[in-house]
Amino acid sequence: MPERPVHGRLTVDLAGLREISADLRRDTDEDLRPGFATAQRQMRYGARFCLALDCAEGRAARASVNDVLVKHRANAEYQLRVAEALAIALERIVENYADADARAAARVTEVESELSKVVAQLEKRDVPIPSHPQRGMLA
């Protein structure tokens, strides 16, 4: 999909993005990752029922549950990767916006400084600064 130009003013709540990013990072590090590790430890042997009773129904049930556990592990790994990638992306977005704001502020300060120098030079030369600039053709 081609990008459309954004008209008008774009406002980004950096504090809100930082908060969301920190919350996601904390939830991933403190809950999702340890929960995944615990689940993996507890389910590493797969389904353990009907081991003493070797029958077709028991083997089929164990196979079905084991298939579900394999799928669960794949889904959990995917969710963990997505959460980590999203946290990294949000952190980079915040960093890029903050850097852009800092560069823009530095540039504005630089322009203001140059303008102040020019005004100071004009004042030293006693060049009157017109209160109402003339409009029209140059003489």
SULBELTA-V735675 format. One record per pair of residues at least 24 apart in sequence whose ideal C-beta (glycine too) atoms are under 6 Angstrom apart, sorted by sequence separation. I is the first residue (numbers start at 1). J is the second residue. D is the distance in whole Angstrom. If there is no record, write none. Layout:
# SULBELTA-V735675
i;j;d
I;J;D
I;J;D
This chain:
# SULBELTA-V735675
i;j;d
43;69;5
36;76;5
36;80;6
32;80;6
32;83;6
28;83;4
28;84;6
28;87;6
25;87;5
24;87;5
21;90;4
21;91;5
18;94;5
17;94;5
14;94;6
14;97;6
12;97;5
